[in-house]
Amino acid sequence: MKCSLALLGGLAIPALILAQDSTKRDMHEMHRLHQDSKAYIAMLDDPKRDEYQKPHEVITALNLKPGEVIADIGAGSGYFTFRLAHHVGDTGRVYAVDVSPDMIVHLNRHVRDLKVTNVVTILSAPDDPLLMDASIDRFFICDTWHHIGDHPRYLALMKKMLRPGGRL
């Protein structure tokens, strides 16, 4: 089977085009939030995020199947990670990939506290998600792509990590 890798911007699914934070923030404020992990996590976990992010619609549009293996790139606080994990079930797995040690610690605590068994955290490099080749059914990326430097190289790595028939 051929891997179907929809390049970002090329084949965008309207239901999956995700709005940015509805609170207008300038670049200085966003940079400050990234430096203050507690403030950044609070912003990511704000219940108001559901209004513009529409997580139920996103998850529904993905049509996830039990047993799928998903890599949530830039998982942050786990806003989508735990929703993805619920839908792939006990036989599936979600790799919560992030470059921030603070986010990984936050995710690990959440995994422990919720007793979730199908989420694995990965502290990745900025230029490599650090996943095994042919191990992923789907990559999920939300509001993170702009943080990745060398898009063609990163896409090539992700393509190697996809299983046959895998999707981005």
Buried (B, 14 or more C-beta within 10 A) or exposed (E): EEBEBEEEEEEEEEEBEBEEBEEEEEEEEEEEBEEEBEEBBEBBBBEEBEEEBBBEEBBEEBEBEEEBBBBBBBBBBBBBBBBBBBBBBEEBBBBBBBBBEBBBEBBBEBBEEEEBEBBBBBBBEEEBBEBEEEBBBBBBBBBBEEEBEEEEEBBEBBBBBBBEEBBB
